[in-house]
Amino acid sequence: MSLHTLSLDRTGRPDRIHDLPPIEPSELAVARPLWQRLWDQSAVRKGMILLALVLLWELAARYQANPLLLPGASDTATALWQGLVSGTLIQRSAVSLSVLLKGYALGAVLALALTTLAVSTRLGRDLLSSLTSMFSPLPAIALLPLALLWFGLGEASLVFVLVHSVLWPMAVNIHQGFQGVSETLRMAGRNYGLRGLRYVAHILIPAALPALLAGLRIGWAFAWRTLIAAELVFGASSGKGGLGWYIFQNRNELYTDNVFAGLVVVILIGLLAAVFVRGFATAPNLIAVVQASAITGIAAIGLRHARRRVQGAPDGCRRMVASRDGSYRCGSFCR
């Protein structure tokens, strides 16, 4: 440490400047307790909440002391294990998921087709707006009597109500994503002569991919709830179905622990599907790869477009313009 004296003060009092040693960052770091580091983890906090709910459930069941009305968490766990070991719950879950995937896939395809028509023509846009205004507020389960009348007791009726539950919220979400695409990308696609499905596939879908994935997540939630509710009615009507029928059948036979086990399976499948779809929708690498591939495809289309302009340009033509049918004609800058 050095001491310097500066005579800048008029009173003659010297200023003293001390050179301090540098402070290492490790000296400022304070070790946090283990419980604080664990509490910062979202999974730990959610696990604590789940454990508290299970304890409250068990205490309420023991206070009620009536397993017919409210079985405890331990009784439900036993019934769940027995259902998994016997294969009953696995079989019922497979039936429900099979029907769900069929209705979900068909609804997603129809939603994409409807939004493609909406962004291509004004009539399609008016059609989408009118249909979503009419059918989006209509609960899918309300169409179940008509589904029974038109398609009878079977898988077709379930697929019908699933398509209705998926189609409208997904179509609205996808259309909003298409509307949010920048005008620069739209103009680039039009200048390269992209129309119809090629315009949607190369420009709109990659640019609006986050909105599309969010629509898939919303559609999955609607479809799963609708399927379980519809299976309860189909179980009462025909004795067939998946998890909904399993719950309904055990309720009739007063096996309340099996009812709770079926509800736990419904919750677990919904949570796993939500986590998978959410992780798929928020994957930055996936979105970046798709958008980079789209940019590469657009660049290739632009290169072919430029070659066709150069090869097909007549003498004296300074600009070739793409027509709707894909052909090229001389623009307004000809001599």
Secondary structure by P-SEA (a helix, b strand, c coil): cbbbbbccccccbbbbbbbcccccccccbbbbcaaaaaaacaaaaaaaaaaaaaaaaaaaaaaaccccccccaaaaaaaaaaaaaaaaaaaaaaaaaaaaaaaaaaaaaaaaaaaaaaaccaaaaaaaaaaaacccccccccaaaaaaaaccccaaaaaaaaaaaccaaaaaaaaaaaaaccaaaaaaaaaacccaaaaaaccccccaaaaaaaaaaaaaaaaaaaaaaaaaaaaaccccccaaaaaaaaaaacaaaaaaaaaaaaaaaaaaaaaaaaaaaacaaaaaaaaaaaaaaaaaaaaaaaaaaaaaccccccbbbbccccccccccccc
